[in-house]
């Protein structure tokens, strides 16, 4: 007999049903929450992707300016050409017209135009506006244009290595364009249109545009006018000296800002030689940052600064140079093989006497020399914001022999980058305060917000008293016949260098040198510091005083003209001298003859008779200039 329902059992059933419905409602609510709230955006994107087709709208890269506000690099509108095979009505005719206009292979173009298995194919990027207008005028079914961005460099072949260039898809590949790519790159936009299940556009529908956001603008420390002066001089040196390459830097000495930097040969940034990768790689490297070299005599500035700072020498100190030193059984020559004789420290610096600087390095000793190497930042990167910076080469301290230390004293057995050396010399001549070299001053986004400010490192590396002595040395070295004579009326300091090069096996590469010059203005506390390096000059001379220094003189003359800088001494004047004929004379007589005319000599060879002179007899020179004579 069936048991009758009771009120209690009915209540239990109702409760069970209610709980079941509640659980189902909760589950449904949770599912709706997941679908609509948690996964809502993703599902919307997937749905939109199914019933729309989009074309990217590439955002423009940020503009690059120099420190004066002059525009260096800008973006401009180009177009990408796409084809949707499902919408093409005459594949052969469309492929023929597009391949002719876009200079594409017909068969490859026809394959893309005829392909109905994919929604769209890219035919060509970076099509110029004039050509894009011709394609648009043809009204070809299934052919679409989308905006892209091209890069235009206002000065073309200027700042080639520093600026760098971008790839066809607007990615920075070298220089500032690569290092600051994250700042310069904008956020792309899109153009949407509704389509059916086959991907065909539904007629009569509106297009939807999502506007892109341009990249940040960069302001460089570079002054484009000073950059133009530098590059013209580098090109002149490259041509006249028949060099492998020439590089130069101009720095604002009190801040470390790079006002100009370049190397020659270079190329037009609007016509990048992408089909010659070897040339592209060689000529796009900022060698002043990436390459190391033995600095030679310019390094003597660092050696004497350390020795003065330690009290190991003074202006009253004297040195004897017989033309060589014998250290660890090895005969190390002074560049003047007949010797400089007795000389003061000031004279030894002006004469660039190797023997004096060997003595100073040995007085410092390995421990103290390396203490200053660390203080100066030798063997370390400067932190300049350019890719590929080298740190230089410094021997392991425990491996340094006495003969190695002696060679380091005059800039051999050690390797630096030009930017590293110039930054140190800039500090030594500016009261001893070191500044990290600066390339980019700031980055600003489209809303006016500053997104980048360089982090600079400042430290005291020598005393202001030692700095003042070094500046006096540099002034006396360039102005050999009196103050303000290097560039008539201006107070300029400087030092030349002649460095050997080495072959792949580590031996000296005979006949291959790097000639350099560092100049400062004003010499007493520089505002501008200039450096030029001539790699493998082959026009008949290789000494820095003959090959590089004359271009330093030209640079400062051009700089003063641009800045409108008045003379420090309007009464000063350079004295003209007619170059005598010393060929055939004994070396002693030739040196005496040139000394009476206040001309200084670099002697090539160890013979007793002059066989060649540069410049030739009859040339108009000026007192204080350096002459090259070769001996048998």
Secondary structure, DSSP 8 states (H G I E B T S, - for coil): ------HHHHHHHHHHHHHHHHHHHHHHHHHHHIIIIISHHHHHHHHHHHHEEEEEE------EE-TTS-EEEEEEEEEEEEE-GGG-S-HHHHHHHHHHHHT--HHHHHHHHH--SSS-EEEEEEE-HHHHHHHHHHT-TTEEEEEEEEEEETTSSSSHHHH--B-TTS-B-SHHHHHTHHHH--B-EEEEEEB-TTS-B-TT---EEE--B---EEEES--HHHHHHHHHHHHHHHHHTT-SEEEEEEEETTTTEEEEEEEES---TTS--TT-HHHHHHHHS-HHHH-EE--GGGGHHHHHHHHHHTTS--TT-EEEESSEEEETTEEEE-SSTT--EEEEHHHHHHHT-HHHHHHHHHHHHHHHHHHHHHHHTTTS----SSTT----B---GGG--HHHHHHHHTT-S-BEEHHHHHHHHHHHTTTTEEE--BSEEEEE-TTS-EEEE----EEE-S-HHHHHHHHHHHHHHH-TTSTTTTTTT--EEEEEEEEEEE-TTSSEEEEEEEEEEEEEESTTS-SEEEEEEEES--SS---HHHHTHHHHHHHHHHHHHHHT---S-TT----EEE----TTSBHHHHHHHHHHTT-EEEEESS-SBEEEEES-TT-EEETT-EEEEEE-
